[in-house]
Amino acid sequence: MNKDKVIEILGDVTWFMGVLILQAHRYDDIKTKDDSILAANMMHNLCSELEFTKDDITAITTFANNKLNNVINMSIDEEE
């Protein structure tokens, strides 16, 4: 198993789940809280089963955040 590739894929999954949760609740932070906690718990359990370290989990989160920021920046650039 290529750990870096798995981290990248889990980063994509984390990003995608986050976007779906936000869209499902019309970008309302308060309404998304329960679903976000559920998704975070599922990812935590998966990472525990894969025996990932805290650094690996940080890498997944960073990957997802970077992807989200890139999408936001691209949409802002398109609007200008």
PyMOL commands that set and color helices and strands:
alter all, ss='L'
color gray80, all
select helices_A, chain A and resi 3-24+29-49+54-79
alter helices_A, ss='H'
color red, helices_A
deselect
rebuild
show_as cartoon
